[in-house]
């Protein structure tokens, strides 16, 4: 089942594309439930797919920070979007 360790492989799929990707991990990730790890993997996967398809970004960053019992996932990019306006 995909999890946090699988994010490195996921990031490799985006390397060589039009978007430069930086991943940052802070804290200990041992002890997370498999369902939490799967959710994090899928959230990052969907977000990066949206960055590539819709944002027009040149750079994106994924940040995972675990502090005590809190896990924060942040995906940022420098794109303006490809809306009609």
Secondary structure, 3 states (H helix, E strand, C coil): CCCCCCHHHHHHHHCCCCCEEEEEEECCCCCCCHHHHHHHHHHHHHHHHHHHHHHCCCEEEEEEEEECCEEEEEEEECCCCCCCC
